[in-house]
Amino acid sequence: MMRLWCIRGSGTLFAALLGTTACGDVVGPGPEVELEVTLSQALVVPGENVTISIAVFNPGEHDVSLGDRCPPLGFRVIDEDGRRVGPAFNWESSFVCLGEVINTVPAGESIVYAFLWSPYVDYGSSNTPLPPGMYRIYAGFAGEPLRPPFSDRVAIQVDAIPR
């Protein structure tokens, strides 16, 4: 399994290694792949980062291209009422990846993309902490709105900032 670390900071998403790959449009591969979200922790407070890993599994017999976008995936955070609370609208469009980005998933294998996120309303454009509560995170192919296939929704508990 290959792991590509993506870290957002100062309006940019960085991936390991050197060089630059521009972000382009992605055409989702459709039902040929399966997405799974895992979190580094299930409880977080604003100001702490959680790593959101999105595994792309190719169960088929042929390699699948995820397109040339860097990264080809995105995630959304929704509240208990199903409203999107993050990340900011069109957040993925500001990403720049450094280094070779491999967006082809070999047959029977997975690629994992990892993002850092902190529980703020419209993370990436706001400093307003999310209110304490239970939220759900899911992944899909980058764009507004996300494109299928989608992952299952994973729960995360946001606690209040300690005083």
N, C-alpha and C positions, 0 to 999 in steps of 0.2 A: 504494500500500500504506500503510495506517495503522499506526502503532506506538503502543501504550499501554505506558508504563513502569510496572511494579509493583515496589516495593522494600519488603521486609519489615524491620521494625525494631521493637523493644520490643513484640512481640506483635501488630503491626499491619502490614498491607500497604497501601502508599500508591501511588496512581496520580496522574499529573499532573493539574493544574487544581484548581479549588476546588469546594466543595460536598461532599455525602456521598451515596453510594449504598449502601444496606444490602445485606448478603449474604442471599440467599434460596436456595431450593432450585432446582436446575437440572434440566431434562429434556434429556438429550443429544439432538442432532438426528439421531442414528443415522448410517447410511452416507452421508448427504447431503454430508458434509464430509470433508476429508482433513487430518490433522495431521502436521506436520514439526517436529522438534526440531533446533536448532542451538546450538552452544556458542561462547562468546567465546574459549575456549581449551580445548585438549584435555589439558593438564597443569596440575594445581593442587595446592597444599599447604594443609592446614588453616590458617585465618586469612586466606587469600586468597579473594576472591569470584570466582565465574564467573557470567556472565550466561547464563541458559538462556532462549532465545527459542522460543516455540511459535507457529508459523504455522498458522492455520486457513484452508484454501483451500476455496472453494465452486465446484466445477466445473459446477454446475447452471445452469439458465436462470432460476431464481427466487431471491430473497433468502432466507437461512436465519437464523432466530433461534436464538441459543445459550442463551436463557433470561435470567432477570434476576439470576442469581448474579454476584457480583463477587469474583474473576474466575470465569468458567465452567469454567476448566481447572485441572488440577493436574499434577504430575509425580512420579515415583518414581525412587529410586536403588536399584539392586539390586547385590549383590556377585556374585562369580564362581560361587557356588553357587545363585544365584537368590533369595536372601533379601533382603527389603526392609531397607535400612539408613537410609533417610531419604526425605523429611523426616519429622518427628514425626507420629504417628498423628493424624488429623483436623486437620492443620496449616492447611489452607485455611479451616476454619470460623472462625478468628480474624481473617480479613481484613476490613478496612474500606477501601473505595476512595474517594478524594477526587476529585471532579470528575465530569464526564459520562463514563460508561462506555458505549461502543457495542458491543453484543453482537449486532449484526445484520451478517452477512457478505453483501455484495452479490453477485449472480450474476457468476461469473467472476473474483472478486477474493479478496483475503486480508486478514486482520487478524492482527497479531502482538502477542502478550502476552509480556512479558519479566520474568523473575524473577531476583533475586540469590540465590545459594546458596554456602555454604562447606562443605567436606567434614568434617562432624561427624556422629557417630552420632545419629540422630533429630534432625537439625538443627531448631532452633526450641525444643528442650526440653533440650538436653544440651551440655556443653562437652567431650565425649570425641571426640578426633580419629579419623577413619576410619583404619584401618591402611593402609599403602601397598599399592597393588594396582590392578587394572583393575576398573572399575565400569561399569554401563550405566544410562542415563537414558532414560526414555520418558514420554510424556504421554498423558492421557486426560481425560475430563470429571470434574470435581471430585466428590468423595465418597469414602466408605470402603466398598468398594474403589473405585478409579477406574472409570469407566464408558466403554464403547467409543463411538466408534471410538478405537483407539490408534495412536500413532505408531510408527515403527520405533525400535529401541533404538540409542542413540548411545553410543559408548565414551568414557570419560574416565579418565585415569590420575591416581591420587592418589599423591604422593610424601610422604616423611616430612618433618616439620617440621625445618628446618635448626637445628642446635645451635650 
